[in-house]
Amino acid sequence: MSTSTERSWTVRLRNRAVGALPPEKLLPDGQPTYVASWIYVFGVLSLSALAMLILSGTILAIKGPTWWHVSSIGHFFNSIHLWSVELFFFFMVVHLWGKYWMAAWRGGRKGVWMTGAVTFLVAVPCALTGYVSQQNFDAQWISTQAKDAMNSVGIGGFFNLMNFGQMYSWHIFLLPIAVTALVIAHVLLVRKHGVVPPFELEDKLQAARRGAGGEAGS
Amino acid sequence: MRAGRYRRDDEAARVWKGGYRPYDLVKEASIAFGVVLALAVVLTILFSSPDEQSSTIKSWSRTDPVDFVTTAVNELNGTSDLAGYGPPYNHNSDGQHIAFLYPQKWLGVNIAINPAEDLVLAPLRTINGNPALQAAVALYKAAPAKLQTAWTTAYSDALAKAKVGAGGTITLPPGRYGPVPIMMNGLLSFAQSGGLDGALLTNKQFYQTDYTKALLYMADGGVLANRAQAEHLSGDQWGMMNETGSYPGQVWLWLYTLWYQIKPFSTSDNADVLVMALMGALSLAFVLVPFIPGVRSLPRHIPIYKLIWREHYRSHSPASASVEHMPPPAVSPGGPAP
């Protein structure tokens, strides 16, 4: 490799990316045998619900914020959007609880847990900005109630729930970008580190210790 | 001892040396998307989504003119919730605090609103063709503060005896109200025509997206609260976590909303900042679970993992460890972590 190629930022970035996540790791065709429980489907279900949210939200965004109030087709897509967010949070919560009981941060996977947890926390204001952007009574009530919490910690002046224009921007662009970026980071970390293996059982650990003791004594 | 066991578990989870089975990631994702799409469509067909029409100042002033005028007088004489709110709207209080921490005060007034000027006097000045009304506004503005308070207090007290006419007008018993009745009748008429909804949105721009003034005005009255109570949305009914109708709402806010139902939060003047601080701390702990001793070890002590991995434990007895069903991929997905 020539010196100029070695110095290329592009080549360095590519080498680093491929080194960390070669195609076989990024799109694997094999799974450890222990990945055999229904709990594992809630991760991909969460991703699917997020995809549904983005698709239905894109359709609503194309037509503008008042469309769904005056069109039955628009109302249909708003309902799809609503139920997608309910499913997204439901799947995500089950996924998080499942990963907690697997202690899925073991073996160098702390970043996987942390990106997942932050995704949940960022998804909450993403949903809240959607609720206050609805331009109906729910939006009026929720924004005037939730403003006190925002104001109490000093952010209400910068993140004004009663400013429809600001909340709409946050809801259809800034926060979805943040959620999507976090999800991508989370999935890439999962692909890089693999699915956390099971705990070793106590009897197996003890058998291994006895075996090691026997070998040492022989 | 426990820390040592956690380290052993942590280290043992780095590399999977057992078997692999065939797996089609793209097929799994496609099926999952199909399932979620079907679920969302079925739920939509069965339950649709709520869309209760928003309240307006026009509808409020027509259906409950006394409440509207009471709110307007409170804005005028500085006794409304908004007038005494503090940051980010005004400097009339320090806002909420925890001990010596005053974040509401420290972050300052960024959405300055003078209720008397912005919500009452300025809209009244936009009404053309009513010299008597403009003269009343000028008289009120020129009067000493003490006299202004005397007029508005007398008027406010008399509102308890107000009579609502057929056209939504209100009449009060005679009293020393100064120019306030002319101003309030003018504002009521303006609101009932829909003019005040527009006036509260107007700033220097033609296009408008900021509903802060109109919403704060309505929040000071009973128009939103009365509807919310009927729709099980008030604070003691799990508040903003719910939405109109029998929909699940923001159920993920259940823990946040829970604190408002119990003491000391339910009785504290600083409930919002206390709940936000508590939820902030809990959120940080949630993210940092892998670093918190005890919390990170709990899954090892409560054998839910035996249920999750029951197939694995059944087929991997101590005597038959590392049974391989197929060769691992060229680079195993469960390979060593860096």
Interface residues (C-beta under 8 A of the other chain):
Chain A: A20 P22 E24 K25 L27 P28 D29 G30 Q31 P32 T33 Y34 V35 A36 S37 I39 V41 V44 L45 L47 S48 A49 A51 M52 S56 W68 H69 H75 F76 N78 S79 I80 H81 L82 W83 S84 E86 L87 F89 V93 G98 Y100 W101 M102 A103 W105 R106 G107 G108 R109 K110 W113 M114 A117 V118 F120 L121 V124 A127 L128 Y131 Q134 Q135 N136 F137 D138 A139 Q140 W141 I142 S143 T144 Q145 A146 D148 A149 N151 S152 V153 G154 I155 G156 G157 F158 N160 M162 N163 F164 G165 Q166 Y168 R191 K192 H193 G194 V195 V196 P197 P198 F199 E200 L201 D203 K204 L205 A207 A208
Chain B: R8 D9 D10 E11 A12 A13 R14 V15 W16 G18 G19 Y20 R21 P22 Y23 D24 L25 V26 E28 A29 A32 F33 V35 V36 L37 L39 A40 V41 L43 T44 F47 S48 S49 P50 D51 E52 Q53 S54 S55 Y85 P87 P88 G95 Q96 P103 Q104 W106 L107 G108 V109 N110 I111 T209 D210 Y211 T212 L215 L216 M218 A219 L224 R227 A228 E231 L233 G235 G239 M240 E243 T244 Y247 P248 Q250 V251 W252 L253 N270 D272 V273 V275 M276 A277 S283 F286 V287 L288 V289 P290 F291 R296 S297 P299 R300 I302 I304 Y305 I308 W309 R310 E311 H312 Y313 S315 H316 P318 A321 V323 H325 M326 P328 P329 A330 V331 S332 P333 G334 G335 A337 P338
